[in-house]
Amino acid sequence: MSEKVLLSIDNVTMRFGGLAAVSEVNIHVDKGELVGLIGPNGAGKTTLFNLMTGVYTPTEGDVSFDGSRLNGRKPFEIVGSGMARTFQNIRLFKALTALENVKIAANIHRQASLFDVVLRTPHLLKLDGELDAFSRDLLQQMDLADVADVRSSDLSYGLQRRLEIARALATKPKLLLLDEPAAGMNPQEKAQLMGLIRQIRERFSLTILLIEHDMKLVMGICERIYVLE
């Protein structure tokens, strides 16, 4: 595999009983690319994302990320290796604030022992302070600082979408998977989203793979496009 290939999906098939939800799919995404994945409803796009992120294990074929085979690995392990995603239906922790949502995601990289946690050691307090500062800075970069202490269920739809992306970024990904990020948005919000995606790609040195039905958005920002039939 070329050193510049970050994500490789090779002859992947996913069967549920007699139904082949995904059949012999091949996708390769290079480091730094912004790639689109399109196709009609039911083509298997979200299933493919679930295969990449460990929700499902392929019936056949291989999923590799940054040189490592992902088949059979747990979702939290895959997140820890540098892959993060958003969802077609927003899945924030609705009862928690914007800041708390981001801090939960950022916590995956906090190096604290059981000893630190039980005794609330100075080391843990230092880590807590760093986690809070990191999360607030990320909200600032995503223009969400003003709603840091607002419960996520009280945010507008557009801000909830933005917060979900911020939560994914808090895991410090190399690859960001966006599952229909423009779903439910009005034209003005979609235009802002296009700018945001370009912005975070450059700011965080990300590789991005996105599923989207809005062809104006796809054609406006993607460098290559895969089509699932």
ZADO-1210 file (C-alpha; in nm, 4 decimals, padded with zeros to 6 digits):
<atoms>
<atom x="00.0000" y="00.0000" z="00.0000" code="MET" pos="1"/>
<atom x="00.1255" y="00.3484" z="-00.0861" code="SER" pos="2"/>
<atom x="00.2404" y="00.5561" z="00.2113" code="GLU" pos="3"/>
<atom x="00.0020" y="00.8340" z="00.1078" code="LYS" pos="4"/>
<atom x="-00.3060" y="00.6055" z="00.1297" code="VAL" pos="5"/>
<atom x="-00.4818" y="00.6658" z="00.4631" code="LEU" pos="6"/>
<atom x="-00.8003" y="00.4610" z="00.4143" code="LEU" pos="7"/>
<atom x="-00.8280" y="00.1462" z="00.2050" code="SER" pos="8"/>
<atom x="-01.1479" y="-00.0529" z="00.1523" code="ILE" pos="9"/>
<atom x="-01.0709" y="-00.3634" z="-00.0514" code="ASP" pos="10"/>
<atom x="-01.3439" y="-00.5856" z="-00.1993" code="ASN" pos="11"/>
<atom x="-01.5663" y="-00.5285" z="00.1032" code="VAL" pos="12"/>
<atom x="-01.8999" y="-00.7077" z="00.1238" code="THR" pos="13"/>
<atom x="-02.1505" y="-00.6953" z="00.4092" code="MET" pos="14"/>
<atom x="-02.4356" y="-00.9442" z="00.4218" code="ARG" pos="15"/>
<atom x="-02.7284" y="-00.9478" z="00.6625" code="PHE" pos="16"/>
<atom x="-02.8706" y="-01.2964" z="00.6142" code="GLY" pos="17"/>
<atom x="-02.9413" y="-01.3216" z="00.2410" code="GLY" pos="18"/>
<atom x="-02.9214" y="-00.9457" z="00.1819" code="LEU" pos="19"/>
<atom x="-02.5962" y="-00.7947" z="00.0538" code="ALA" pos="20"/>
<atom x="-02.6084" y="-00.4390" z="00.1911" code="ALA" pos="21"/>
<atom x="-02.2621" y="-00.3669" z="00.0466" code="VAL" pos="22"/>
<atom x="-02.1089" y="-00.5740" z="-00.2305" code="SER" pos="23"/>
<atom x="-01.7429" y="-00.5824" z="-00.3410" code="GLU" pos="24"/>
<atom x="-01.6719" y="-00.2156" z="-00.2714" code="VAL" pos="25"/>
<atom x="-01.3265" y="-00.0681" z="-00.3303" code="ASN" pos="26"/>
<atom x="-01.2409" y="00.2799" z="-00.2002" code="ILE" pos="27"/>
<atom x="-00.9036" y="00.4423" z="-00.1372" code="HIS" pos="28"/>
<atom x="-00.8571" y="00.7824" z="00.0250" code="VAL" pos="29"/>
<atom x="-00.5168" y="00.9511" z="00.0323" code="ASP" pos="30"/>
<atom x="-00.3876" y="01.1669" z="00.3161" code="LYS" pos="31"/>
<atom x="-00.5172" y="01.5231" z="00.2900" code="GLY" pos="32"/>
<atom x="-00.7953" y="01.4486" z="00.0414" code="GLU" pos="33"/>
<atom x="-01.1581" y="01.5614" z="00.0616" code="LEU" pos="34"/>
<atom x="-01.3621" y="01.2848" z="-00.0992" code="VAL" pos="35"/>
<atom x="-01.7366" y="01.2454" z="-00.1516" code="GLY" pos="36"/>
<atom x="-01.9448" y="00.9282" z="-00.1344" code="LEU" pos="37"/>
<atom x="-02.2808" y="00.9518" z="-00.3101" code="ILE" pos="38"/>
<atom x="-02.5609" y="00.7208" z="-00.4173" code="GLY" pos="39"/>
<atom x="-02.9350" y="00.6683" z="-00.3725" code="PRO" pos="40"/>
<atom x="-03.0998" y="00.5802" z="-00.0422" code="ASN" pos="41"/>
<atom x="-03.0375" y="00.2151" z="00.0406" code="GLY" pos="42"/>
<atom x="-02.7152" y="00.1924" z="-00.1605" code="ALA" pos="43"/>
<atom x="-02.5165" y="00.1098" z="00.1555" code="GLY" pos="44"/>
<atom x="-02.3334" y="00.4369" z="00.2251" code="LYS" pos="45"/>
<atom x="-02.3971" y="00.4481" z="00.6005" code="THR" pos="46"/>
<atom x="-02.3385" y="00.0722" z="00.6229" code="THR" pos="47"/>
<atom x="-01.9962" y="00.1381" z="00.4712" code="LEU" pos="48"/>
<atom x="-01.9250" y="00.4006" z="00.7393" code="PHE" pos="49"/>
<atom x="-02.0330" y="00.1474" z="01.0028" code="ASN" pos="50"/>
<atom x="-01.7839" y="-00.1014" z="00.8571" code="LEU" pos="51"/>
<atom x="-01.5052" y="00.1561" z="00.8748" code="MET" pos="52"/>
<atom x="-01.5785" y="00.2472" z="01.2360" code="THR" pos="53"/>
<atom x="-01.6163" y="-00.1021" z="01.3838" code="GLY" pos="54"/>
<atom x="-01.9956" y="-00.1103" z="01.4219" code="VAL" pos="55"/>
<atom x="-01.9935" y="-00.4048" z="01.1787" code="TYR" pos="56"/>
<atom x="-01.7214" y="-00.6465" z="01.0690" code="THR" pos="57"/>
<atom x="-01.7154" y="-00.7141" z="00.6925" code="PRO" pos="58"/>
<atom x="-01.8483" y="-01.0487" z="00.5739" code="THR" pos="59"/>
<atom x="-01.5731" y="-01.0392" z="00.3121" code="GLU" pos="60"/>
<atom x="-01.2840" y="-00.8065" z="00.2297" code="GLY" pos="61"/>
<atom x="-01.0631" y="-00.5763" z="00.4348" code="ASP" pos="62"/>
<atom x="-01.0790" y="-00.2279" z="00.5814" code="VAL" pos="63"/>
<atom x="-00.7368" y="-00.0734" z="00.6527" code="SER" pos="64"/>
<atom x="-00.6558" y="00.2611" z="00.8106" code="PHE" pos="65"/>
<atom x="-00.3145" y="00.4236" z="00.8315" code="ASP" pos="66"/>
<atom x="-00.1486" y="00.0921" z="00.7487" code="GLY" pos="67"/>
<atom x="-00.3428" y="-00.1223" z="00.9999" code="SER" pos="68"/>
<atom x="-00.6246" y="-00.3689" z="00.9324" code="ARG" pos="69"/>
<atom x="-00.9433" y="-00.2689" z="01.1149" code="LEU" pos="70"/>
<atom x="-01.1537" y="-00.5849" z="01.0741" code="ASN" pos="71"/>
<atom x="-01.2765" y="-00.6965" z="01.4165" code="GLY" pos="72"/>
<atom x="-01.1489" y="-00.3942" z="01.6087" code="ARG" pos="73"/>
<atom x="-01.3775" y="-00.2144" z="01.8550" code="LYS" pos="74"/>
<atom x="-01.5182" y="00.1332" z="01.7761" code="PRO" pos="75"/>
<atom x="-01.3308" y="00.2987" z="02.0665" code="PHE" pos="76"/>
<atom x="-01.0036" y="00.1453" z="01.9418" code="GLU" pos="77"/>
<atom x="-01.0663" y="00.2841" z="01.5940" code="ILE" pos="78"/>
<atom x="-01.1432" y="00.6301" z="01.7361" code="VAL" pos="79"/>
<atom x="-00.8208" y="00.6126" z="01.9364" code="GLY" pos="80"/>
<atom x="-00.6264" y="00.5308" z="01.6194" code="SER" pos="81"/>
<atom x="-00.7429" y="00.8534" z="01.4547" code="GLY" pos="82"/>
<atom x="-01.0807" y="00.8047" z="01.2829" code="MET" pos="83"/>
<atom x="-01.3895" y="01.0000" z="01.3916" code="ALA" pos="84"/>
<atom x="-01.7396" y="01.0374" z="01.2517" code="ARG" pos="85"/>
<atom x="-02.0625" y="01.2298" z="01.2699" code="THR" pos="86"/>
<atom x="-02.4042" y="01.0736" z="01.2173" code="PHE" pos="87"/>
<atom x="-02.6897" y="01.1163" z="00.9733" code="GLN" pos="88"/>
<atom x="-02.9205" y="01.1701" z="01.2716" code="ASN" pos="89"/>
<atom x="-02.7549" y="01.3976" z="01.5281" code="ILE" pos="90"/>
<atom x="-02.6427" y="01.1952" z="01.8316" code="ARG" pos="91"/>
<atom x="-02.5361" y="01.4494" z="02.0883" code="LEU" pos="92"/>
<atom x="-02.5729" y="01.3961" z="02.4612" code="PHE" pos="93"/>
<atom x="-02.8862" y="01.6098" z="02.4737" code="LYS" pos="94"/>
<atom x="-02.8929" y="01.6643" z="02.8518" code="ALA" pos="95"/>
<atom x="-02.5303" y="01.7851" z="02.8597" code="LEU" pos="96"/>
<atom x="-02.3888" y="02.1231" z="02.7642" code="THR" pos="97"/>
<atom x="-02.1898" y="02.1900" z="02.4498" code="ALA" pos="98"/>
<atom x="-01.8707" y="02.1980" z="02.6568" code="LEU" pos="99"/>
<atom x="-01.9508" y="01.8696" z="02.8297" code="GLU" pos="100"/>
<atom x="-02.0166" y="01.7007" z="02.4931" code="ASN" pos="101"/>
<atom x="-01.6731" y="01.8051" z="02.3681" code="VAL" pos="102"/>
<atom x="-01.4956" y="01.7134" z="02.6930" code="LYS" pos="103"/>
<atom x="-01.6383" y="01.3592" z="02.6847" code="ILE" pos="104"/>
<atom x="-01.4900" y="01.3073" z="02.3375" code="ALA" pos="105"/>
<atom x="-01.1559" y="01.4687" z="02.4265" code="ALA" pos="106"/>
<atom x="-01.1289" y="01.2420" z="02.7311" code="ASN" pos="107"/>
<atom x="-01.0229" y="00.9506" z="02.5094" code="ILE" pos="108"/>
<atom x="-00.6685" y="01.0913" z="02.5023" code="HIS" pos="109"/>
<atom x="-00.6432" y="01.1766" z="02.8742" code="ARG" pos="110"/>
<atom x="-00.3730" y="00.9654" z="03.0390" code="GLN" pos="111"/>
<atom x="-00.4950" y="00.9152" z="03.3965" code="ALA" pos="112"/>
<atom x="-00.4543" y="00.6033" z="03.6107" code="SER" pos="113"/>
<atom x="-00.7126" y="00.4531" z="03.8449" code="LEU" pos="114"/>
<atom x="-00.4927" y="00.5770" z="04.1302" code="PHE" pos="115"/>
<atom x="-00.5186" y="00.9348" z="03.9975" code="ASP" pos="116"/>
<atom x="-00.8956" y="00.9124" z="03.9580" code="VAL" pos="117"/>
<atom x="-00.9686" y="00.7628" z="04.3010" code="VAL" pos="118"/>
<atom x="-00.7415" y="00.9986" z="04.4951" code="LEU" pos="119"/>
<atom x="-00.7948" y="01.3067" z="04.2779" code="ARG" pos="120"/>
<atom x="-00.4203" y="01.3584" z="04.2582" code="THR" pos="121"/>
<atom x="-00.2545" y="01.6848" z="04.1481" code="PRO" pos="122"/>
<atom x="-00.1709" y="01.5074" z="03.8216" code="HIS" pos="123"/>
<atom x="-00.5423" y="01.4429" z="03.7570" code="LEU" pos="124"/>
<atom x="-00.6336" y="01.8025" z="03.8408" code="LEU" pos="125"/>
<atom x="-00.3679" y="01.9199" z="03.5955" code="LYS" pos="126"/>
<atom x="-00.5122" y="01.6904" z="03.3275" code="LEU" pos="127"/>
<atom x="-00.8646" y="01.8161" z="03.4025" code="ASP" pos="128"/>
<atom x="-00.7481" y="02.1744" z="03.3565" code="GLY" pos="129"/>
<atom x="-00.5802" y="02.0907" z="03.0262" code="GLU" pos="130"/>
<atom x="-00.8909" y="01.9052" z="02.9076" code="LEU" pos="131"/>
<atom x="-01.1147" y="02.2014" z="02.9902" code="ASP" pos="132"/>
<atom x="-00.8815" y="02.4485" z="02.8175" code="ALA" pos="133"/>
<atom x="-00.8520" y="02.2269" z="02.5073" code="PHE" pos="134"/>
<atom x="-01.2308" y="02.1841" z="02.4844" code="SER" pos="135"/>
<atom x="-01.3024" y="02.5545" z="02.5270" code="ARG" pos="136"/>
<atom x="-01.0418" y="02.6420" z="02.2644" code="ASP" pos="137"/>
<atom x="-01.2027" y="02.3969" z="02.0205" code="LEU" pos="138"/>
<atom x="-01.5450" y="02.5511" z="02.0810" code="LEU" pos="139"/>
<atom x="-01.3889" y="02.8925" z="02.0176" code="GLN" pos="140"/>
<atom x="-01.2456" y="02.7733" z="01.6855" code="GLN" pos="141"/>
<atom x="-01.5851" y="02.6361" z="01.5874" code="MET" pos="142"/>
<atom x="-01.7634" y="02.9628" z="01.6792" code="ASP" pos="143"/>
<atom x="-01.9439" y="02.7895" z="01.9649" code="LEU" pos="144"/>
<atom x="-01.7773" y="02.9619" z="02.2612" code="ALA" pos="145"/>
<atom x="-02.0900" y="03.1659" z="02.3350" code="ASP" pos="146"/>
<atom x="-02.2970" y="02.8486" z="02.3832" code="VAL" pos="147"/>
<atom x="-02.0388" y="02.6474" z="02.5798" code="ALA" pos="148"/>
<atom x="-02.2641" y="02.6245" z="02.8849" code="ASP" pos="149"/>
<atom x="-02.5912" y="02.5800" z="02.6940" code="VAL" pos="150"/>
<atom x="-02.7539" y="02.2372" z="02.6989" code="ARG" pos="151"/>
<atom x="-02.7119" y="02.0846" z="02.3524" code="SER" pos="152"/>
<atom x="-03.0869" y="02.0119" z="02.3185" code="SER" pos="153"/>
<atom x="-03.1494" y="02.3887" z="02.3435" code="ASP" pos="154"/>
<atom x="-02.9235" y="02.4734" z="02.0494" code="LEU" pos="155"/>
<atom x="-03.0545" y="02.5437" z="01.7003" code="SER" pos="156"/>
<atom x="-03.0310" y="02.2623" z="01.4452" code="TYR" pos="157"/>
<atom x="-02.7380" y="02.4270" z="01.2672" code="GLY" pos="158"/>
<atom x="-02.5450" y="02.4724" z="01.5914" code="LEU" pos="159"/>
<atom x="-02.6115" y="02.1108" z="01.6905" code="GLN" pos="160"/>
<atom x="-02.4577" y="01.9986" z="01.3594" code="ARG" pos="161"/>
<atom x="-02.1580" y="02.2219" z="01.4237" code="ARG" pos="162"/>
<atom x="-02.1244" y="02.0863" z="01.7789" code="LEU" pos="163"/>
<atom x="-02.1321" y="01.7285" z="01.6542" code="GLU" pos="164"/>
<atom x="-01.8403" y="01.8083" z="01.4236" code="ILE" pos="165"/>
<atom x="-01.6596" y="01.9781" z="01.7144" code="ALA" pos="166"/>
<atom x="-01.7099" y="01.6675" z="01.9280" code="ARG" pos="167"/>
<atom x="-01.5587" y="01.4514" z="01.6529" code="ALA" pos="168"/>
<atom x="-01.2630" y="01.6901" z="01.6220" code="LEU" pos="169"/>
<atom x="-01.2045" y="01.6627" z="01.9979" code="ALA" pos="170"/>
<atom x="-01.0778" y="01.3068" z="01.9439" code="THR" pos="171"/>
<atom x="-00.7920" y="01.4536" z="01.7329" code="LYS" pos="172"/>
<atom x="-00.8688" y="01.2533" z="01.4171" code="PRO" pos="173"/>
<atom x="-00.6586" y="01.2043" z="01.1076" code="LYS" pos="174"/>
<atom x="-00.9698" y="01.1058" z="00.9108" code="LEU" pos="175"/>
<atom x="-01.3107" y="01.2667" z="00.9608" code="LEU" pos="176"/>
<atom x="-01.6197" y="01.0857" z="00.8296" code="LEU" pos="177"/>
<atom x="-01.9221" y="01.3117" z="00.7785" code="LEU" pos="178"/>
<atom x="-02.2549" y="01.1330" z="00.7273" code="ASP" pos="179"/>
<atom x="-02.4937" y="01.3734" z="00.5504" code="GLU" pos="180"/>
<atom x="-02.3756" y="01.6837" z="00.7391" code="PRO" pos="181"/>
<atom x="-02.6127" y="01.9098" z="00.5422" code="ALA" pos="182"/>
<atom x="-02.9265" y="01.7054" z="00.6152" code="ALA" pos="183"/>
<atom x="-03.2088" y="01.9315" z="00.7349" code="GLY" pos="184"/>
<atom x="-03.0176" y="02.2545" z="00.6698" code="MET" pos="185"/>
<atom x="-03.1502" y="02.5543" z="00.4787" code="ASN" pos="186"/>
<atom x="-02.9490" y="02.7005" z="00.1845" code="PRO" pos="187"/>
<atom x="-02.7752" y="02.9603" z="00.4039" code="GLN" pos="188"/>
<atom x="-02.6702" y="02.6960" z="00.6571" code="GLU" pos="189"/>
<atom x="-02.5423" y="02.4724" z="00.3761" code="LYS" pos="190"/>
<atom x="-02.3280" y="02.7553" z="00.2388" code="ALA" pos="191"/>
<atom x="-02.1839" y="02.8110" z="00.5869" code="GLN" pos="192"/>
<atom x="-02.1213" y="02.4370" z="00.6196" code="LEU" pos="193"/>
<atom x="-01.9192" y="02.4310" z="00.2966" code="MET" pos="194"/>
<atom x="-01.6984" y="02.7053" z="00.4344" code="GLY" pos="195"/>
<atom x="-01.6673" y="02.5267" z="00.7686" code="LEU" pos="196"/>
<atom x="-01.5609" y="02.1966" z="00.6092" code="ILE" pos="197"/>
<atom x="-01.2907" y="02.3706" z="00.4040" code="ARG" pos="198"/>
<atom x="-01.1799" y="02.5607" z="00.7135" code="GLN" pos="199"/>
<atom x="-01.1457" y="02.2622" z="00.9470" code="ILE" pos="200"/>
<atom x="-00.9685" y="02.0595" z="00.6804" code="ARG" pos="201"/>
<atom x="-00.6944" y="02.3205" z="00.6576" code="GLU" pos="202"/>
<atom x="-00.6872" y="02.4178" z="01.0257" code="ARG" pos="203"/>
<atom x="-00.6672" y="02.0607" z="01.1580" code="PHE" pos="204"/>
<atom x="-00.4764" y="01.9043" z="00.8626" code="SER" pos="205"/>
<atom x="-00.7585" y="01.6563" z="00.8094" code="LEU" pos="206"/>
<atom x="-00.8517" y="01.3996" z="00.5517" code="THR" pos="207"/>
<atom x="-01.2298" y="01.4034" z="00.5004" code="ILE" pos="208"/>
<atom x="-01.4727" y="01.1518" z="00.3519" code="LEU" pos="209"/>
<atom x="-01.8330" y="01.2671" z="00.3372" code="LEU" pos="210"/>
<atom x="-02.1692" y="01.1184" z="00.2448" code="ILE" pos="211"/>
<atom x="-02.4071" y="01.3757" z="00.1038" code="GLU" pos="212"/>
<atom x="-02.7155" y="01.4008" z="-00.1187" code="HIS" pos="213"/>
<atom x="-02.6799" y="01.7733" z="-00.1870" code="ASP" pos="214"/>
<atom x="-02.4880" y="01.7682" z="-00.5145" code="MET" pos="215"/>
<atom x="-02.4148" y="02.1401" z="-00.5072" code="LYS" pos="216"/>
<atom x="-02.2287" y="02.0907" z="-00.1798" code="LEU" pos="217"/>
<atom x="-02.0524" y="01.7748" z="-00.3021" code="VAL" pos="218"/>
<atom x="-01.9414" y="01.9286" z="-00.6308" code="MET" pos="219"/>
<atom x="-01.8413" y="02.2487" z="-00.4522" code="GLY" pos="220"/>
<atom x="-01.5891" y="02.0994" z="-00.2097" code="ILE" pos="221"/>
<atom x="-01.4959" y="01.7411" z="-00.3027" code="CYS" pos="222"/>
<atom x="-01.1860" y="01.6624" z="-00.5065" code="GLU" pos="223"/>
<atom x="-01.2973" y="01.3102" z="-00.5983" code="ARG" pos="224"/>
<atom x="-01.6294" y="01.1303" z="-00.5763" code="ILE" pos="225"/>
<atom x="-01.7205" y="00.7635" z="-00.5338" code="TYR" pos="226"/>
<atom x="-02.0667" y="00.6432" z="-00.6347" code="VAL" pos="227"/>
<atom x="-02.2425" y="00.3471" z="-00.4716" code="LEU" pos="228"/>
<atom x="-02.5073" y="00.1990" z="-00.7003" code="GLU" pos="229"/>
</atoms>
